[in-house]
């Protein structure tokens, strides 16, 4: 399972800003049913990471990460277990 998890097919990562001001990141990870998904802020200077929020995948590997507002510019990662994917956000993400 972990091997195919690394195929990581984040088939879709969609950024969307909802009318309520909420910011969502949604996606699907193959072979990752019912697992925890973490959204971390990466600090390259101090080589540390901090958890921004956590979500769970459903039975088919789909997840939704909700934030009260769009994340600030910077490097982030989405991780499931020891596997992760990095995102570099420039602050213009809205759709």
N, CA, C and O atoms as a CHARMM CRD file, in Angstrom:
* protein
*
  380
    1    1 UNK  N      0.81800  -1.18600   0.00000 PROA 1      0.00000
    2    1 UNK  CA     0.00000   0.00000   0.00000 PROA 1      0.00000
    3    1 UNK  C      0.86900   1.25900   0.00000 PROA 1      0.00000
    4    1 UNK  O      0.58300   2.20100  -0.73900 PROA 1      0.00000
    5    2 UNK  N      1.93200   1.28900   0.82300 PROA 2      0.00000
    6    2 UNK  CA     2.76300   2.47800   0.89200 PROA 2      0.00000
    7    2 UNK  C      3.47200   2.73400  -0.43600 PROA 2      0.00000
    8    2 UNK  O      3.70700   3.88300  -0.81100 PROA 2      0.00000
    9    3 UNK  N      3.80600   1.66700  -1.13700 PROA 3      0.00000
   10    3 UNK  CA     4.46800   1.85500  -2.42500 PROA 3      0.00000
   11    3 UNK  C      3.52300   2.53300  -3.41100 PROA 3      0.00000
   12    3 UNK  O      3.89900   3.48100  -4.09900 PROA 3      0.00000
   13    4 UNK  N      2.30500   2.03900  -3.46700 PROA 4      0.00000
   14    4 UNK  CA     1.36500   2.66400  -4.38800 PROA 4      0.00000
   15    4 UNK  C      0.91400   4.01900  -3.87800 PROA 4      0.00000
   16    4 UNK  O      0.47900   4.86500  -4.65900 PROA 4      0.00000
   17    5 UNK  N      1.01600   4.23200  -2.57000 PROA 5      0.00000
   18    5 UNK  CA     0.69200   5.53700  -2.02000 PROA 5      0.00000
   19    5 UNK  C      1.65900   6.57500  -2.56300 PROA 5      0.00000
   20    5 UNK  O      1.26800   7.71300  -2.82200 PROA 5      0.00000
   21    6 UNK  N      2.92700   6.19200  -2.73700 PROA 6      0.00000
   22    6 UNK  CA     3.89000   7.15000  -3.25700 PROA 6      0.00000
   23    6 UNK  C      3.59000   7.50800  -4.70200 PROA 6      0.00000
   24    6 UNK  O      4.00900   8.56700  -5.16800 PROA 6      0.00000
   25    7 UNK  N      2.89800   6.67900  -5.40000 PROA 7      0.00000
   26    7 UNK  CA     2.46500   7.06300  -6.73900 PROA 7      0.00000
   27    7 UNK  C      1.60000   8.30200  -6.59800 PROA 7      0.00000
   28    7 UNK  O      1.24500   8.96900  -7.56900 PROA 7      0.00000
   29    8 UNK  N      1.29900   8.56100  -5.41800 PROA 8      0.00000
   30    8 UNK  CA     0.72500   9.74000  -4.79900 PROA 8      0.00000
   31    8 UNK  C     -0.30900  10.46200  -5.61000 PROA 8      0.00000
   32    8 UNK  O     -0.80700  11.49900  -5.17100 PROA 8      0.00000
   33    9 UNK  N     -0.62700  10.00600  -6.67400 PROA 9      0.00000
   34    9 UNK  CA    -1.53800  10.63000  -7.58100 PROA 9      0.00000
   35    9 UNK  C     -2.47900  11.57800  -6.83900 PROA 9      0.00000
   36    9 UNK  O     -3.64300  11.27000  -6.58500 PROA 9      0.00000
   37   10 UNK  N     -1.94300  12.69900  -6.51600 PROA 10     0.00000
   38   10 UNK  CA    -2.82200  13.76300  -6.04900 PROA 10     0.00000
   39   10 UNK  C     -3.50700  14.16200  -7.34100 PROA 10     0.00000
   40   10 UNK  O     -3.16100  15.15900  -7.97500 PROA 10     0.00000
   41   11 UNK  N     -4.47500  13.36300  -7.70800 PROA 11     0.00000
   42   11 UNK  CA    -5.11300  13.52400  -8.98600 PROA 11     0.00000
   43   11 UNK  C     -5.55100  14.95700  -9.20700 PROA 11     0.00000
   44   11 UNK  O     -5.53500  15.45600 -10.33200 PROA 11     0.00000
   45   12 UNK  N     -5.92400  15.58700  -8.17400 PROA 12     0.00000
   46   12 UNK  CA    -6.43400  16.93500  -8.27300 PROA 12     0.00000
   47   12 UNK  C     -6.10500  17.66800  -6.99500 PROA 12     0.00000
   48   12 UNK  O     -6.43600  17.19100  -5.91000 PROA 12     0.00000
   49   13 UNK  N     -5.48700  18.77100  -7.09200 PROA 13     0.00000
   50   13 UNK  CA    -5.44000  19.66200  -5.94100 PROA 13     0.00000
   51   13 UNK  C     -6.04900  20.95600  -6.43800 PROA 13     0.00000
   52   13 UNK  O     -5.49100  21.64000  -7.29600 PROA 13     0.00000
   53   14 UNK  N     -7.18000  21.26900  -5.89400 PROA 14     0.00000
   54   14 UNK  CA    -7.88000  22.47400  -6.30800 PROA 14     0.00000
   55   14 UNK  C     -7.87200  23.46800  -5.16700 PROA 14     0.00000
   56   14 UNK  O     -8.19100  23.12900  -4.02800 PROA 14     0.00000
   57   15 UNK  N     -7.51200  24.67800  -5.47900 PROA 15     0.00000
   58   15 UNK  CA    -7.58200  25.74800  -4.50100 PROA 15     0.00000
   59   15 UNK  C     -8.85100  26.51800  -4.79800 PROA 15     0.00000
   60   15 UNK  O     -9.11100  26.87200  -5.94800 PROA 15     0.00000
   61   16 UNK  N     -9.63000  26.77700  -3.78600 PROA 16     0.00000
   62   16 UNK  CA   -10.82500  27.56100  -4.02400 PROA 16     0.00000
   63   16 UNK  C    -11.13500  28.41900  -2.81900 PROA 16     0.00000
   64   16 UNK  O    -10.96700  28.00400  -1.67200 PROA 16     0.00000
   65   17 UNK  N    -11.57700  29.58400  -3.09600 PROA 17     0.00000
   66   17 UNK  CA   -11.96900  30.51100  -2.04000 PROA 17     0.00000
   67   17 UNK  C    -13.48300  30.54300  -2.02100 PROA 17     0.00000
   68   17 UNK  O    -14.11300  30.88200  -3.02300 PROA 17     0.00000
   69   18 UNK  N    -14.06500  30.19500  -0.89500 PROA 18     0.00000
   70   18 UNK  CA   -15.51100  30.15100  -0.77400 PROA 18     0.00000
   71   18 UNK  C    -16.03200  31.53900  -0.43600 PROA 18     0.00000
   72   18 UNK  O    -15.27200  32.41000  -0.01300 PROA 18     0.00000
   73   19 UNK  N    -17.33700  31.74300  -0.62600 PROA 19     0.00000
   74   19 UNK  CA   -17.95800  33.02900  -0.33900 PROA 19     0.00000
   75   19 UNK  C    -17.81000  33.42600   1.12400 PROA 19     0.00000
   76   19 UNK  O    -17.74400  34.61700   1.42700 PROA 19     0.00000
   77   20 UNK  N    -17.75600  32.47700   2.02500 PROA 20     0.00000
   78   20 UNK  CA   -17.68400  32.78200   3.44900 PROA 20     0.00000
   79   20 UNK  C    -16.28000  33.20300   3.86900 PROA 20     0.00000
   80   20 UNK  O    -16.04600  33.43600   5.05500 PROA 20     0.00000
   81   21 UNK  N    -15.34900  33.30700   2.93800 PROA 21     0.00000
   82   21 UNK  CA   -13.98300  33.65500   3.27500 PROA 21     0.00000
   83   21 UNK  C    -13.13900  32.42100   3.56200 PROA 21     0.00000
   84   21 UNK  O    -11.92500  32.52400   3.74000 PROA 21     0.00000
   85   22 UNK  N    -13.76600  31.27000   3.60700 PROA 22     0.00000
   86   22 UNK  CA   -13.04500  30.02500   3.85500 PROA 22     0.00000
   87   22 UNK  C    -12.23100  29.65800   2.61700 PROA 22     0.00000
   88   22 UNK  O    -12.66200  29.90500   1.49100 PROA 22     0.00000
   89   23 UNK  N    -11.07000  29.07800   2.82300 PROA 23     0.00000
   90   23 UNK  CA   -10.17800  28.65500   1.74500 PROA 23     0.00000
   91   23 UNK  C    -10.07500  27.14600   1.81500 PROA 23     0.00000
   92   23 UNK  O     -9.81200  26.59700   2.88500 PROA 23     0.00000
   93   24 UNK  N    -10.27600  26.45800   0.69300 PROA 24     0.00000
   94   24 UNK  CA   -10.25300  24.99700   0.67400 PROA 24     0.00000
   95   24 UNK  C     -9.22800  24.47000  -0.29800 PROA 24     0.00000
   96   24 UNK  O     -9.02700  25.01900  -1.38200 PROA 24     0.00000
   97   25 UNK  N     -8.58400  23.39600   0.10800 PROA 25     0.00000
   98   25 UNK  CA    -7.71500  22.62500  -0.76400 PROA 25     0.00000
   99   25 UNK  C     -8.33400  21.23800  -0.80900 PROA 25     0.00000
  100   25 UNK  O     -8.49100  20.59500   0.22900 PROA 25     0.00000
  101   26 UNK  N     -8.68300  20.77600  -1.98600 PROA 26     0.00000
  102   26 UNK  CA    -9.28900  19.45600  -2.11900 PROA 26     0.00000
  103   26 UNK  C     -8.45000  18.61000  -3.05300 PROA 26     0.00000
  104   26 UNK  O     -7.73400  19.13300  -3.90700 PROA 26     0.00000
  105   27 UNK  N     -8.53900  17.31600  -2.88900 PROA 27     0.00000
  106   27 UNK  CA    -7.79000  16.42600  -3.75500 PROA 27     0.00000
  107   27 UNK  C     -8.13900  14.98000  -3.51100 PROA 27     0.00000
  108   27 UNK  O     -9.01800  14.66600  -2.70900 PROA 27     0.00000
  109   28 UNK  N     -7.45600  14.11200  -4.19800 PROA 28     0.00000
  110   28 UNK  CA    -7.65300  12.67100  -4.05500 PROA 28     0.00000
  111   28 UNK  C     -6.29700  11.99700  -4.14900 PROA 28     0.00000
  112   28 UNK  O     -5.47300  12.34600  -4.99500 PROA 28     0.00000
  113   29 UNK  N     -6.07700  11.03900  -3.28200 PROA 29     0.00000
  114   29 UNK  CA    -4.82500  10.29900  -3.25400 PROA 29     0.00000
  115   29 UNK  C     -5.16200   8.82500  -3.43800 PROA 29     0.00000
  116   29 UNK  O     -5.92800   8.26100  -2.65700 PROA 29     0.00000
  117   30 UNK  N     -4.60100   8.20700  -4.45300 PROA 30     0.00000
  118   30 UNK  CA    -4.90800   6.79600  -4.69200 PROA 30     0.00000
  119   30 UNK  C     -4.35200   5.93800  -3.56100 PROA 30     0.00000
  120   30 UNK  O     -3.28800   6.22800  -3.01400 PROA 30     0.00000
  121   31 UNK  N     -5.06900   4.90100  -3.22300 PROA 31     0.00000
  122   31 UNK  CA    -4.67000   3.94400  -2.18400 PROA 31     0.00000
  123   31 UNK  C     -4.41900   4.60900  -0.83000 PROA 31     0.00000
  124   31 UNK  O     -3.51900   4.19700  -0.09900 PROA 31     0.00000
  125   32 UNK  N     -5.19800   5.62000  -0.49300 PROA 32     0.00000
  126   32 UNK  CA    -5.01500   6.30900   0.78800 PROA 32     0.00000
  127   32 UNK  C     -6.34700   6.49800   1.49900 PROA 32     0.00000
  128   32 UNK  O     -6.64300   7.58100   2.00400 PROA 32     0.00000
  129   33 UNK  N     -7.13800   5.45400   1.53400 PROA 33     0.00000
  130   33 UNK  CA    -8.44400   5.54800   2.18400 PROA 33     0.00000
  131   33 UNK  C     -8.29500   5.63600   3.69800 PROA 33     0.00000
  132   33 UNK  O     -7.49800   4.91900   4.30300 PROA 33     0.00000
  133   34 UNK  N     -9.08000   6.53300   4.29600 PROA 34     0.00000
  134   34 UNK  CA    -9.18600   6.66700   5.75100 PROA 34     0.00000
  135   34 UNK  C     -7.84900   6.93300   6.44100 PROA 34     0.00000
  136   34 UNK  O     -7.54300   6.31900   7.46300 PROA 34     0.00000
  137   35 UNK  N     -7.05200   7.84800   5.88400 PROA 35     0.00000
  138   35 UNK  CA    -5.77000   8.23400   6.47600 PROA 35     0.00000
  139   35 UNK  C     -5.77200   9.71700   6.82200 PROA 35     0.00000
  140   35 UNK  O     -6.58100  10.48000   6.29500 PROA 35     0.00000
  141   36 UNK  N     -4.87000  10.12500   7.70400 PROA 36     0.00000
  142   36 UNK  CA    -4.72700  11.53300   8.06300 PROA 36     0.00000
  143   36 UNK  C     -3.91300  12.26200   7.00600 PROA 36     0.00000
  144   36 UNK  O     -2.91700  11.74300   6.50200 PROA 36     0.00000
  145   37 UNK  N     -4.35200  13.47600   6.67600 PROA 37     0.00000
  146   37 UNK  CA    -3.66700  14.34100   5.72500 PROA 37     0.00000
  147   37 UNK  C     -3.30400  15.62800   6.46900 PROA 37     0.00000
  148   37 UNK  O     -4.16700  16.26500   7.07200 PROA 37     0.00000
  149   38 UNK  N     -2.03300  16.00400   6.42500 PROA 38     0.00000
  150   38 UNK  CA    -1.56000  17.19100   7.12900 PROA 38     0.00000
  151   38 UNK  C     -1.16600  18.26000   6.13400 PROA 38     0.00000
  152   38 UNK  O     -0.59500  17.96600   5.08400 PROA 38     0.00000
  153   39 UNK  N     -1.47300  19.50100   6.46700 PROA 39     0.00000
  154   39 UNK  CA    -1.06200  20.66700   5.69000 PROA 39     0.00000
  155   39 UNK  C     -0.07900  21.43200   6.56200 PROA 39     0.00000
  156   39 UNK  O     -0.46500  22.01200   7.57700 PROA 39     0.00000
  157   40 UNK  N      1.19800  21.43500   6.16700 PROA 40     0.00000
  158   40 UNK  CA     2.27200  22.00700   6.97400 PROA 40     0.00000
  159   40 UNK  C      2.85800  23.25500   6.32200 PROA 40     0.00000
  160   40 UNK  O      2.91000  23.36100   5.09700 PROA 40     0.00000
  161   41 UNK  N      3.29400  24.19000   7.14600 PROA 41     0.00000
  162   41 UNK  CA     4.07800  25.34400   6.70100 PROA 41     0.00000
  163   41 UNK  C      5.53800  24.95600   6.84600 PROA 41     0.00000
  164   41 UNK  O      5.95300  24.48700   7.90600 PROA 41     0.00000
  165   42 UNK  N      6.31700  25.14500   5.79500 PROA 42     0.00000
  166   42 UNK  CA     7.72300  24.75800   5.77800 PROA 42     0.00000
  167   42 UNK  C      8.58300  26.00900   5.95900 PROA 42     0.00000
  168   42 UNK  O      8.39100  27.01000   5.26900 PROA 42     0.00000
  169   43 UNK  N      9.52900  25.93800   6.89300 PROA 43     0.00000
  170   43 UNK  CA    10.48000  27.03400   7.10000 PROA 43     0.00000
  171   43 UNK  C     11.85100  26.52300   6.68400 PROA 43     0.00000
  172   43 UNK  O     12.49300  25.77200   7.41800 PROA 43     0.00000
  173   44 UNK  N     12.29400  26.93500   5.50000 PROA 44     0.00000
  174   44 UNK  CA    13.56100  26.44500   4.95500 PROA 44     0.00000
  175   44 UNK  C     14.77000  26.99900   5.70600 PROA 44     0.00000
  176   44 UNK  O     15.83400  26.38000   5.71400 PROA 44     0.00000
  177   45 UNK  N     14.61200  28.14500   6.32700 PROA 45     0.00000
  178   45 UNK  CA    15.73900  28.76000   7.03500 PROA 45     0.00000
  179   45 UNK  C     16.08100  27.96600   8.28900 PROA 45     0.00000
  180   45 UNK  O     17.24900  27.67100   8.54100 PROA 45     0.00000
  181   46 UNK  N     15.07500  27.62400   9.06800 PROA 46     0.00000
  182   46 UNK  CA    15.32100  26.87900  10.30900 PROA 46     0.00000
  183   46 UNK  C     15.16800  25.37500  10.11100 PROA 46     0.00000
  184   46 UNK  O     15.38000  24.59500  11.04000 PROA 46     0.00000
  185   47 UNK  N     14.80000  24.97400   8.90000 PROA 47     0.00000
  186   47 UNK  CA    14.59700  23.55500   8.57800 PROA 47     0.00000
  187   47 UNK  C     13.56200  22.91300   9.50700 PROA 47     0.00000
  188   47 UNK  O     13.73800  21.79300   9.98500 PROA 47     0.00000
  189   48 UNK  N     12.47500  23.66100   9.74800 PROA 48     0.00000
  190   48 UNK  CA    11.39300  23.15100  10.58800 PROA 48     0.00000
  191   48 UNK  C     10.07200  23.22300   9.82600 PROA 48     0.00000
  192   48 UNK  O      9.93700  23.96300   8.85100 PROA 48     0.00000
  193   49 UNK  N      9.12100  22.45300  10.28500 PROA 49     0.00000
  194   49 UNK  CA     7.78200  22.42700   9.71000 PROA 49     0.00000
  195   49 UNK  C      6.78600  22.56500  10.84300 PROA 49     0.00000
  196   49 UNK  O      7.00900  22.06000  11.94400 PROA 49     0.00000
  197   50 UNK  N      5.69000  23.24700  10.57100 PROA 50     0.00000
  198   50 UNK  CA     4.63700  23.34300  11.57500 PROA 50     0.00000
  199   50 UNK  C      3.30800  22.98200  10.93100 PROA 50     0.00000
  200   50 UNK  O      3.01800  23.39300   9.80700 PROA 50     0.00000
  201   51 UNK  N      2.51000  22.21400  11.64900 PROA 51     0.00000
  202   51 UNK  CA     1.20800  21.78300  11.14300 PROA 51     0.00000
  203   51 UNK  C      0.25900  22.97000  11.15800 PROA 51     0.00000
  204   51 UNK  O      0.04500  23.58900  12.20000 PROA 51     0.00000
  205   52 UNK  N     -0.30900  23.28500   9.99800 PROA 52     0.00000
  206   52 UNK  CA    -1.30500  24.34500   9.89300 PROA 52     0.00000
  207   52 UNK  C     -2.67100  23.76600  10.23100 PROA 52     0.00000
  208   52 UNK  O     -3.41700  24.33900  11.02500 PROA 52     0.00000
  209   53 UNK  N     -2.99200  22.63500   9.62900 PROA 53     0.00000
  210   53 UNK  CA    -4.25700  21.95600   9.90300 PROA 53     0.00000
  211   53 UNK  C     -4.14900  20.50100   9.46800 PROA 53     0.00000
  212   53 UNK  O     -3.18600  20.10400   8.81200 PROA 53     0.00000
  213   54 UNK  N     -5.13000  19.73000   9.83800 PROA 54     0.00000
  214   54 UNK  CA    -5.16600  18.29300   9.54900 PROA 54     0.00000
  215   54 UNK  C     -6.55700  17.93400   9.04700 PROA 54     0.00000
  216   54 UNK  O     -7.55300  18.54400   9.43800 PROA 54     0.00000
  217   55 UNK  N     -6.60500  16.94300   8.18200 PROA 55     0.00000
  218   55 UNK  CA    -7.86800  16.44500   7.65400 PROA 55     0.00000
  219   55 UNK  C     -7.76900  14.92900   7.54100 PROA 55     0.00000
  220   55 UNK  O     -6.73400  14.34400   7.86000 PROA 55     0.00000
  221   56 UNK  N     -8.82600  14.30600   7.09600 PROA 56     0.00000
  222   56 UNK  CA    -8.85100  12.85400   6.89300 PROA 56     0.00000
  223   56 UNK  C     -9.30900  12.56400   5.47300 PROA 56     0.00000
  224   56 UNK  O    -10.12400  13.29600   4.91000 PROA 56     0.00000
  225   57 UNK  N     -8.77800  11.49000   4.90000 PROA 57     0.00000
  226   57 UNK  CA    -9.29400  11.04500   3.60700 PROA 57     0.00000
  227   57 UNK  C    -10.53500  10.20300   3.86100 PROA 57     0.00000
  228   57 UNK  O    -10.68400   9.60200   4.92500 PROA 57     0.00000
  229   58 UNK  N    -11.42000  10.16800   2.87600 PROA 58     0.00000
  230   58 UNK  CA   -12.59000   9.31200   3.01600 PROA 58     0.00000
  231   58 UNK  C    -12.26000   7.92200   2.47500 PROA 58     0.00000
  232   58 UNK  O    -11.09200   7.62500   2.22600 PROA 58     0.00000
  233   59 UNK  N    -13.24100   7.08700   2.29300 PROA 59     0.00000
  234   59 UNK  CA   -13.03600   5.72200   1.84700 PROA 59     0.00000
  235   59 UNK  C    -12.44500   5.58700   0.45700 PROA 59     0.00000
  236   59 UNK  O    -11.94800   4.52000   0.09400 PROA 59     0.00000
  237   60 UNK  N    -12.49300   6.66900  -0.33400 PROA 60     0.00000
  238   60 UNK  CA   -11.93700   6.61300  -1.68400 PROA 60     0.00000
  239   60 UNK  C    -10.66900   7.45900  -1.83300 PROA 60     0.00000
  240   60 UNK  O    -10.16900   7.62700  -2.94500 PROA 60     0.00000
  241   61 UNK  N    -10.14600   7.99100  -0.72400 PROA 61     0.00000
  242   61 UNK  CA    -8.91600   8.76500  -0.77200 PROA 61     0.00000
  243   61 UNK  C     -9.10600  10.25000  -1.01600 PROA 61     0.00000
  244   61 UNK  O     -8.12400  10.97800  -1.15800 PROA 61     0.00000
  245   62 UNK  N    -10.35600  10.72000  -1.06800 PROA 62     0.00000
  246   62 UNK  CA   -10.60200  12.14400  -1.27100 PROA 62     0.00000
  247   62 UNK  C    -10.47200  12.88500   0.05300 PROA 62     0.00000
  248   62 UNK  O    -10.80100  12.34900   1.11100 PROA 62     0.00000
  249   63 UNK  N     -9.98400  14.13700  -0.01800 PROA 63     0.00000
  250   63 UNK  CA    -9.84800  14.93800   1.19200 PROA 63     0.00000
  251   63 UNK  C    -10.17100  16.39100   0.89800 PROA 63     0.00000
  252   63 UNK  O    -10.16600  16.82400  -0.25400 PROA 63     0.00000
  253   64 UNK  N    -10.45300  17.13700   1.95800 PROA 64     0.00000
  254   64 UNK  CA   -10.68200  18.57800   1.87700 PROA 64     0.00000
  255   64 UNK  C    -10.02200  19.21400   3.09400 PROA 64     0.00000
  256   64 UNK  O    -10.31100  18.84300   4.23200 PROA 64     0.00000
  257   65 UNK  N     -9.14500  20.16100   2.84800 PROA 65     0.00000
  258   65 UNK  CA    -8.48400  20.90800   3.91000 PROA 65     0.00000
  259   65 UNK  C     -9.09500  22.30000   3.89000 PROA 65     0.00000
  260   65 UNK  O     -9.06700  22.98000   2.86500 PROA 65     0.00000
  261   66 UNK  N     -9.64600  22.72400   5.02200 PROA 66     0.00000
  262   66 UNK  CA   -10.29100  24.03000   5.10900 PROA 66     0.00000
  263   66 UNK  C     -9.47300  24.96700   5.99000 PROA 66     0.00000
  264   66 UNK  O     -9.02200  24.59700   7.07400 PROA 66     0.00000
  265   67 UNK  N     -9.29600  26.18900   5.49500 PROA 67     0.00000
  266   67 UNK  CA    -8.59600  27.23400   6.23400 PROA 67     0.00000
  267   67 UNK  C     -9.52200  28.44300   6.31900 PROA 67     0.00000
  268   67 UNK  O    -10.33400  28.66400   5.42100 PROA 67     0.00000
  269   68 UNK  N     -9.40900  29.21600   7.37400 PROA 68     0.00000
  270   68 UNK  CA   -10.25700  30.39400   7.52300 PROA 68     0.00000
  271   68 UNK  C     -9.94800  31.46500   6.49300 PROA 68     0.00000
  272   68 UNK  O    -10.83200  32.23200   6.11000 PROA 68     0.00000
  273   69 UNK  N     -8.68800  31.52500   6.03500 PROA 69     0.00000
  274   69 UNK  CA    -8.28100  32.48400   5.01500 PROA 69     0.00000
  275   69 UNK  C     -7.17400  31.86600   4.17300 PROA 69     0.00000
  276   69 UNK  O     -6.55000  30.89100   4.59400 PROA 69     0.00000
  277   70 UNK  N     -6.92200  32.41800   2.99400 PROA 70     0.00000
  278   70 UNK  CA    -5.85700  31.85500   2.15000 PROA 70     0.00000
  279   70 UNK  C     -4.51300  31.88100   2.87200 PROA 70     0.00000
  280   70 UNK  O     -4.23300  32.81900   3.61900 PROA 70     0.00000
  281   71 UNK  N     -3.69100  30.87800   2.66200 PROA 71     0.00000
  282   71 UNK  CA    -2.37300  30.86800   3.30000 PROA 71     0.00000
  283   71 UNK  C     -1.48200  31.97100   2.73800 PROA 71     0.00000
  284   71 UNK  O     -1.61800  32.36500   1.57900 PROA 71     0.00000
  285   72 UNK  N     -0.57900  32.45900   3.56500 PROA 72     0.00000
  286   72 UNK  CA     0.37100  33.48800   3.14400 PROA 72     0.00000
  287   72 UNK  C      1.36300  32.89400   2.14200 PROA 72     0.00000
  288   72 UNK  O      1.46500  31.67500   2.00200 PROA 72     0.00000
  289   73 UNK  N      2.08700  33.76600   1.45100 PROA 73     0.00000
  290   73 UNK  CA     3.12700  33.29600   0.53500 PROA 73     0.00000
  291   73 UNK  C      4.09000  32.41000   1.29800 PROA 73     0.00000
  292   73 UNK  O      4.40100  32.66100   2.46200 PROA 73     0.00000
  293   74 UNK  N      4.55700  31.36600   0.62200 PROA 74     0.00000
  294   74 UNK  CA     5.53700  30.50700   1.25400 PROA 74     0.00000
  295   74 UNK  C      5.50400  29.09800   0.72100 PROA 74     0.00000
  296   74 UNK  O      4.80700  28.79300  -0.24600 PROA 74     0.00000
  297   75 UNK  N      6.26600  28.24700   1.36400 PROA 75     0.00000
  298   75 UNK  CA     6.34900  26.83700   0.99500 PROA 75     0.00000
  299   75 UNK  C      5.53300  26.02400   1.98900 PROA 75     0.00000
  300   75 UNK  O      5.65100  26.19300   3.20200 PROA 75     0.00000
  301   76 UNK  N      4.71800  25.15500   1.45800 PROA 76     0.00000
  302   76 UNK  CA     3.86200  24.29800   2.26500 PROA 76     0.00000
  303   76 UNK  C      4.02800  22.87200   1.77000 PROA 76     0.00000
  304   76 UNK  O      4.60800  22.62800   0.71200 PROA 76     0.00000
  305   77 UNK  N      3.51500  21.94700   2.54300 PROA 77     0.00000
  306   77 UNK  CA     3.49400  20.56800   2.05800 PROA 77     0.00000
  307   77 UNK  C      2.21300  19.90500   2.53100 PROA 77     0.00000
  308   77 UNK  O      1.65500  20.23300   3.57800 PROA 77     0.00000
  309   78 UNK  N      1.77500  18.96800   1.72100 PROA 78     0.00000
  310   78 UNK  CA     0.66800  18.08700   2.08900 PROA 78     0.00000
  311   78 UNK  C      1.30900  16.73500   2.30100 PROA 78     0.00000
  312   78 UNK  O      2.02400  16.23700   1.43100 PROA 78     0.00000
  313   79 UNK  N      1.05700  16.13400   3.46200 PROA 79     0.00000
  314   79 UNK  CA     1.69600  14.84400   3.73900 PROA 79     0.00000
  315   79 UNK  C      0.69500  13.83700   4.27800 PROA 79     0.00000
  316   79 UNK  O     -0.26000  14.16300   4.98400 PROA 79     0.00000
  317   80 UNK  N      0.96800  12.59700   3.90500 PROA 80     0.00000
  318   80 UNK  CA     0.22900  11.43200   4.39100 PROA 80     0.00000
  319   80 UNK  C      1.30300  10.44200   4.81400 PROA 80     0.00000
  320   80 UNK  O      2.03600   9.91500   3.97800 PROA 80     0.00000
  321   81 UNK  N      1.39100  10.19100   6.11200 PROA 81     0.00000
  322   81 UNK  CA     2.45100   9.32300   6.61900 PROA 81     0.00000
  323   81 UNK  C      3.80700   9.91900   6.28600 PROA 81     0.00000
  324   81 UNK  O      4.03800  11.10200   6.53500 PROA 81     0.00000
  325   82 UNK  N      4.70500   9.12300   5.72900 PROA 82     0.00000
  326   82 UNK  CA     6.04700   9.59100   5.39000 PROA 82     0.00000
  327   82 UNK  C      6.11700  10.19300   3.98400 PROA 82     0.00000
  328   82 UNK  O      7.17000  10.68200   3.57600 PROA 82     0.00000
  329   83 UNK  N      5.03600  10.16500   3.25700 PROA 83     0.00000
  330   83 UNK  CA     5.01500  10.68100   1.88800 PROA 83     0.00000
  331   83 UNK  C      4.46900  12.10100   1.88000 PROA 83     0.00000
  332   83 UNK  O      3.55200  12.42700   2.63400 PROA 83     0.00000
  333   84 UNK  N      5.04000  12.94400   1.01900 PROA 84     0.00000
  334   84 UNK  CA     4.56900  14.32400   0.97500 PROA 84     0.00000
  335   84 UNK  C      4.77800  14.92700  -0.40500 PROA 84     0.00000
  336   84 UNK  O      5.52800  14.41400  -1.23500 PROA 84     0.00000
  337   85 UNK  N      4.08600  16.03000  -0.61300 PROA 85     0.00000
  338   85 UNK  CA     4.23700  16.81000  -1.83600 PROA 85     0.00000
  339   85 UNK  C      4.33500  18.26900  -1.40100 PROA 85     0.00000
  340   85 UNK  O      3.58900  18.71100  -0.52800 PROA 85     0.00000
  341   86 UNK  N      5.25300  19.01600  -2.00800 PROA 86     0.00000
  342   86 UNK  CA     5.48100  20.40300  -1.64000 PROA 86     0.00000
  343   86 UNK  C      4.70800  21.32700  -2.56500 PROA 86     0.00000
  344   86 UNK  O      4.54400  21.05900  -3.75600 PROA 86     0.00000
  345   87 UNK  N      4.23900  22.42100  -1.98200 PROA 87     0.00000
  346   87 UNK  CA     3.51900  23.44700  -2.72600 PROA 87     0.00000
  347   87 UNK  C      4.20200  24.78200  -2.45600 PROA 87     0.00000
  348   87 UNK  O      4.47800  25.11100  -1.30200 PROA 87     0.00000
  349   88 UNK  N      4.47300  25.53700  -3.48000 PROA 88     0.00000
  350   88 UNK  CA     5.00200  26.88800  -3.31400 PROA 88     0.00000
  351   88 UNK  C      3.88400  27.84600  -3.70600 PROA 88     0.00000
  352   88 UNK  O      3.46900  27.90600  -4.86400 PROA 88     0.00000
  353   89 UNK  N      3.41100  28.58600  -2.72100 PROA 89     0.00000
  354   89 UNK  CA     2.28100  29.49300  -2.93200 PROA 89     0.00000
  355   89 UNK  C      2.79400  30.92100  -2.98600 PROA 89     0.00000
  356   89 UNK  O      3.64900  31.31800  -2.19500 PROA 89     0.00000
  357   90 UNK  N      2.25100  31.70100  -3.94700 PROA 90     0.00000
  358   90 UNK  CA     2.69900  33.07400  -4.09600 PROA 90     0.00000
  359   90 UNK  C      1.68900  34.09000  -3.57400 PROA 90     0.00000
  360   90 UNK  O      1.88100  35.29500  -3.73500 PROA 90     0.00000
  361   91 UNK  N      0.62200  33.61300  -2.95400 PROA 91     0.00000
  362   91 UNK  CA    -0.38000  34.50500  -2.37500 PROA 91     0.00000
  363   91 UNK  C     -1.50200  34.87500  -3.32200 PROA 91     0.00000
  364   91 UNK  O     -2.43400  35.57400  -2.92400 PROA 91     0.00000
  365   92 UNK  N     -1.43800  34.42900  -4.54900 PROA 92     0.00000
  366   92 UNK  CA    -2.48700  34.76200  -5.51300 PROA 92     0.00000
  367   92 UNK  C     -3.49000  33.62600  -5.69900 PROA 92     0.00000
  368   92 UNK  O     -4.42000  33.76100  -6.49400 PROA 92     0.00000
  369   93 UNK  N     -3.32800  32.52200  -4.99300 PROA 93     0.00000
  370   93 UNK  CA    -4.21000  31.36900  -5.16100 PROA 93     0.00000
  371   93 UNK  C     -5.61600  31.72800  -4.68700 PROA 93     0.00000
  372   93 UNK  O     -5.81900  32.16900  -3.55600 PROA 93     0.00000
  373   94 UNK  N     -6.55800  31.53000  -5.56600 PROA 94     0.00000
  374   94 UNK  CA    -7.93500  31.80400  -5.19500 PROA 94     0.00000
  375   94 UNK  C     -8.92000  30.90200  -5.90100 PROA 94     0.00000
  376   94 UNK  O    -10.09300  30.86100  -5.53100 PROA 94     0.00000
  377   95 UNK  N     -8.47200  30.18600  -6.90200 PROA 95     0.00000
  378   95 UNK  CA    -9.40900  29.35100  -7.63200 PROA 95     0.00000
  379   95 UNK  C     -8.75500  28.11100  -8.11500 PROA 95     0.00000
  380   95 UNK  O     -9.40000  27.28200  -8.75600 PROA 95     0.00000
